[in-house]
Amino acid sequence: MITHYSTYRIGRVLLASLFVISGIFKIIGFAGTVGYFGSLGLPLPTLAVLATILVEVGGGLLLMTGRGVRPVSLVIALFTVGATLSAHHFWTLEGAAAQGQMIHFLKNVALIGALLLVSSIDPEAQPEQTR
């Protein structure tokens, strides 16, 4: 039987993987990502992409490996709030474009919730014993 601590670790790794993979794709397509960030009206898009990669890859790897889980999950949650409000403004669109952006918006809201849950769990607590 899997303990709650084990499911916590598995869930944390799966959650972090989304950010790590997303950050790696931003590295691979760096110029395109800078252009996209610029099209969103973000100031200093190159710097914004570098900061995004740092949070996604760096923070994601820390979260994945269990280092600094509480503060890292809060930083990633705050980052995700900013990214969500900057990139997924479904309320300005219509039709399928609005629906697609609303799905991304709501997905990010769920990720923020998951990150807040992760930040509320004490990773130093003793694993629950199974019977």
Secondary structure, DSSP 8 states (H G I E B T S, - for coil): ---HHHHHHHHHHHHHHHHHHHHHHHHHTHHHHHHHHHHTT-SSHHHHHHHHHIIIIIIHHHHHHTSSHHHHHHHHHHHHHHHHHHH--GGG--HHHHHHHHHHHHHHHHHHHHHHHHHHS-TTS------
